[in-house]
Amino acid sequence: MSVAQFWDERYGQPEYVYGKQPNKFFQEQIDQLSPGRILLPAEGEGRNGVYAAQKGWRVDAFDISAKGRHKALQLAAAAGVSIHYQVGDLDHLSFTPASYDVVGLIFAHFPASHRRQYHRQLMGLLKPGGRIILEGFSKAHRAYQQENPHVGGPQEEKLLFSQEELLEDFAGLDIVLLEEPEVSLQEGLYHIGKGRVIRLIALKPLS
Ligand SMILES: C[S@@+](CC[C@H](N)C(=O)[O-])C[C@H]1O[C@@H](n2cnc3c(N)ncnc32)[C@H](O)[C@@H]1O
């Protein structure tokens, strides 16, 4: 089964599998900013993009799952907002360089072989002064998954994040926040219970 088939199958069920509410960290960060243009890679069923659109952001999103897109557009329609959502991966889509105020990476665990290249491409899409908002599972999350499989997250260790790798990926940005907290997740059917995430806020220098 390909990765896209895995996600299409997961999103094929009627429930919003990570819920309809935005990720908490994403929400807190968006609430502190004035609206602008945001790109949401690996956007899944649209919970974060729809929240941003409701707050006045112009939202572009993409994901490899066509089923994810379908549900995201339904969620947007129900909320009375619109988001622009493409199906594919970064290698096969094109975006205008230096055009986004925010790139939001929420549980966007790309293949290890492509992660650094994708993160660097995404940096190039930020305007000067633009920011990365990232929350994803840390390598220390393995122990939590073994204790409680309902907390979810990638099964392959190399897909999990480390602070060192992220600092290297996003070298050249100014790091505003980098932390690795234990969190208690209540996101739909597949992120339930205690886990360990990495949170990163990083700004593209103005010059
Ligand atoms: C855990 S879900 C998170 C979805 C969403 N960001 C959220 O927080 O609800 C991970 C998502 O990554 C997407 N994905 C995996 N590999 C991808 C890739 N190479 N390019 C784009 N999306 C990808 C999957 O289809 C899935 O929707």
The ligand as an SDF file (V2000), in Angstrom:
LIG
                    3D

 27 29  0  0  0  0  0  0  0  0999 V2000
   -1.0430   13.0670   10.9310 C   0  0  0  0  0  0  0  0  0  0  0  0
   -1.7440   13.6820    9.4290 S   0  0  0  0  0  0  0  0  0  0  0  0
   -1.8420   15.4210    9.8470 C   0  0  0  0  0  0  0  0  0  0  0  0
   -2.8740   16.1580    9.0460 C   0  0  0  0  0  0  0  0  0  0  0  0
   -3.0570   17.6090    9.4400 C   0  0  0  0  0  0  0  0  0  0  0  0
   -1.8410   18.3900    9.3000 N   0  0  0  0  0  0  0  0  0  0  0  0
   -3.6050   17.7350   10.8420 C   0  0  0  0  0  0  0  0  0  0  0  0
   -2.8790   18.1890   11.7310 O   0  0  0  0  0  0  0  0  0  0  0  0
   -4.7730   17.3910   11.0460 O   0  0  0  0  0  0  0  0  0  0  0  0
   -0.3570   13.6150    8.3060 C   0  0  0  0  0  0  0  0  0  0  0  0
   -0.6880   14.0660    6.8840 C   0  0  0  0  0  0  0  0  0  0  0  0
    0.5130   14.0910    6.0900 O   0  0  0  0  0  0  0  0  0  0  0  0
    0.1440   13.7980    4.7670 C   0  0  0  0  0  0  0  0  0  0  0  0
    1.3620   13.4530    4.0280 N   0  0  0  0  0  0  0  0  0  0  0  0
    2.1880   12.4040    4.2390 C   0  0  0  0  0  0  0  0  0  0  0  0
    3.2330   12.4580    3.3820 N   0  0  0  0  0  0  0  0  0  0  0  0
    3.0540   13.5660    2.6150 C   0  0  0  0  0  0  0  0  0  0  0  0
    3.7940   14.1640    1.5540 C   0  0  0  0  0  0  0  0  0  0  0  0
    4.9160   13.6380    1.0900 N   0  0  0  0  0  0  0  0  0  0  0  0
    3.3170   15.3010    1.0090 N   0  0  0  0  0  0  0  0  0  0  0  0
    2.1540   15.8580    1.4560 C   0  0  0  0  0  0  0  0  0  0  0  0
    1.4210   15.3410    2.4490 N   0  0  0  0  0  0  0  0  0  0  0  0
    1.8600   14.2110    3.0310 C   0  0  0  0  0  0  0  0  0  0  0  0
   -0.8680   12.6700    4.9200 C   0  0  0  0  0  0  0  0  0  0  0  0
   -1.6540   12.4670    3.7890 O   0  0  0  0  0  0  0  0  0  0  0  0
   -1.6490   13.1650    6.1400 C   0  0  0  0  0  0  0  0  0  0  0  0
   -2.7710   13.9210    5.7420 O   0  0  0  0  0  0  0  0  0  0  0  0
  1  2  1  0
  2  3  1  0
  2 10  1  0
  3  4  1  0
  4  5  1  0
  5  6  1  0
  5  7  1  0
  7  8  2  0
  7  9  1  0
 10 11  1  0
 11 12  1  0
 11 26  1  0
 12 13  1  0
 13 14  1  0
 13 24  1  0
 14 15  1  0
 14 23  1  0
 15 16  2  0
 16 17  1  0
 17 18  1  0
 17 23  2  0
 18 19  1  0
 18 20  2  0
 20 21  1  0
 21 22  2  0
 22 23  1  0
 24 25  1  0
 24 26  1  0
 26 27  1  0
M  CHG  2   2   1   9  -1
M  END
$$$$
